[in-house]
Amino acid sequence: MKITYLNHSGFVLELEHDVLIFDYYRGELPALPKEKNIYVFSSHAHPDHFQKKIYDWDKMYGGITYILSDDIQTEGRNERIIHVGPRQELEAGGLHIKTFRSTDEGVAFLIRTEGKTIYHAGDLNWWHWEEEGPVYNEMMRRNYQHEIGRMEGEKIDVAFVPLDARQEEQFYWGMDYFMKHTDTKRVFPMHMWDKYEVYEWLMDKEEAADYRDRVMHITKDGQTFEI
């Protein structure tokens, strides 16, 4: 797999036959082989996860399939746009897609294709905010842990999971819980708001000792990884 980090929560994952593009916000799309099947995912309508620019790519490549959360409004009908809600399973081309309920808006995606399993969290995260108070934060903890529990038994090759510095002392809770309760080979931090030093913060945590070597180090837009 070749993985290109675009920005924020946006990634391009290239396999032998398929290309998966997740949550485009900004950044330059790398040149893609036109003979491959291209699938574009948007987990929800927030502008840092969805931009209408994604529709322009169809003019360059043609035949793109769009898998969009059902809170994203589209004009007219297009047979290549598939809307999905939480906790659905569907087939799209050669992809088997399972969705999860976000703890914010929209969905998270678990995708099987070409013998690989890929997870993109969207905004499914353990969002703990001190200013929200104990009732909200307990609900968030419970909802997040329940949803991750629905992935029990999955063997995930690559995951994209929030690591958001705005959460201050709780910035790593979501990723830490995810890595300790799933069988994930490689995880890419995302939703970092360009604060790439959050990776170093995680590396300094004793809690990360069991999975440090599985966390990919993102330092800039356009960075590529071969896995």
Backbone hydrogen bonds, N-H to C=O, Kabsch-Sander energy under -0.5 kcal/mol:
donor,donor_aa,acceptor,acceptor_aa,energy
2,K,14,E,-2.2
3,I,1,M,-0.5
3,I,225,F,-2.9
4,T,12,V,-2.9
5,Y,223,Q,-2.9
6,L,4,T,-0.5
6,L,10,G,-2.7
7,N,10,G,-0.7
9,S,7,N,-0.6
10,G,7,N,-2.6
11,F,22,F,-1.3
12,V,4,T,-2.4
13,L,20,L,-3.2
14,E,2,K,-3.3
14,E,12,V,-0.5
15,L,13,L,-0.5
15,L,18,D,-3.2
19,V,37,N,-3.0
20,L,13,L,-3.0
21,I,39,Y,-2.7
22,F,11,F,-3.0
23,D,41,F,-1.8
25,Y,26,R,-0.5
36,K,33,P,-1.5
37,N,17,H,-2.5
39,Y,19,V,-2.9
40,V,65,T,-2.8
41,F,21,I,-3.6
41,F,39,Y,-0.5
42,S,67,I,-1.8
49,H,46,H,-2.5
50,F,46,H,-1.3
54,I,51,Q,-1.8
55,Y,52,K,-1.9
56,D,53,K,-1.5
57,W,53,K,-0.7
57,W,54,I,-0.7
58,D,55,Y,-1.0
59,K,56,D,-1.4
60,M,56,D,-0.6
60,M,57,W,-0.7
61,Y,57,W,-2.3
62,G,58,D,-1.2
65,T,38,I,-2.4
66,Y,80,R,-3.2
67,I,40,V,-3.2
67,I,65,T,-0.5
68,L,66,Y,-0.6
68,L,82,I,-2.8
69,S,42,S,-2.0
70,D,84,V,-2.4
72,I,69,S,-2.0
73,Q,71,D,-0.6
81,I,78,N,-2.1
82,I,66,Y,-3.4
82,I,80,R,-0.6
83,H,81,I,-0.5
84,V,68,L,-2.4
88,Q,85,G,-0.5
90,L,97,I,-2.3
92,A,95,L,-2.3
95,L,92,A,-2.3
96,H,112,R,-2.2
97,I,90,L,-3.1
97,I,95,L,-0.6
98,K,110,L,-2.7
99,T,88,Q,-2.5
100,F,108,A,-1.9
102,S,106,G,-1.7
107,V,43,S,-2.2
108,A,100,F,-1.6
109,F,120,H,-2.9
110,L,98,K,-2.6
111,I,118,I,-3.3
112,R,96,H,-2.6
113,T,116,K,-2.2
116,K,113,T,-2.4
118,I,111,I,-3.0
119,Y,158,V,-2.5
120,H,109,F,-2.6
121,A,160,F,-2.4
124,L,121,A,-2.6
125,N,123,D,-1.0
127,W,125,N,-1.5
128,H,126,W,-1.3
129,W,127,W,-0.6
132,E,129,W,-1.8
133,G,129,W,-0.6
133,G,130,E,-1.0
137,N,133,G,-2.0
138,E,134,P,-2.3
139,M,135,V,-2.1
140,M,136,Y,-2.5
141,R,137,N,-2.2
142,R,138,E,-2.5
143,N,139,M,-2.7
144,Y,140,M,-2.6
145,Q,141,R,-2.5
146,H,142,R,-2.2
147,E,143,N,-2.1
148,I,144,Y,-2.5
149,G,145,Q,-1.9
150,R,146,H,-0.8
150,R,147,E,-0.9
151,M,148,I,-2.0
152,E,149,G,-1.4
154,E,151,M,-2.5
156,I,154,E,-0.7
156,I,183,D,-2.5
157,D,117,T,-2.1
157,D,155,K,-0.5
158,V,117,T,-1.5
159,A,186,R,-2.1
160,F,119,Y,-2.1
161,V,188,F,-2.1
163,L,190,M,-2.7
164,D,171,F,-0.6
165,A,163,L,-0.6
167,Q,164,D,-1.7
168,E,165,A,-1.9
170,Q,167,Q,-2.1
171,F,168,E,-2.2
173,W,170,Q,-1.4
176,D,172,Y,-2.9
177,Y,173,W,-2.5
178,F,174,G,-2.3
179,M,175,M,-2.9
180,K,176,D,-1.7
181,H,177,Y,-1.0
181,H,178,F,-0.8
182,T,178,F,-0.6
183,D,154,E,-1.0
184,T,182,T,-1.0
185,K,156,I,-2.5
186,R,157,D,-0.8
187,V,214,R,-2.7
188,F,159,A,-3.1
190,M,161,V,-1.5
191,H,8,H,-1.3
195,K,192,M,-2.0
196,Y,194,D,-1.4
198,V,195,K,-1.9
199,Y,196,Y,-1.6
201,W,197,E,-1.8
202,L,198,V,-2.0
203,M,199,Y,-2.3
204,D,200,E,-1.5
205,K,202,L,-1.7
208,A,205,K,-1.4
209,A,206,E,-1.8
211,Y,208,A,-1.7
212,R,208,A,-1.3
214,R,211,Y,-2.1
215,V,212,R,-1.6
216,M,187,V,-2.8
216,M,214,R,-0.6
218,I,216,M,-0.9
222,G,5,Y,-2.4
223,Q,220,K,-1.2
225,F,3,I,-2.5
227,I,1,M,-3.1
227,I,225,F,-0.5
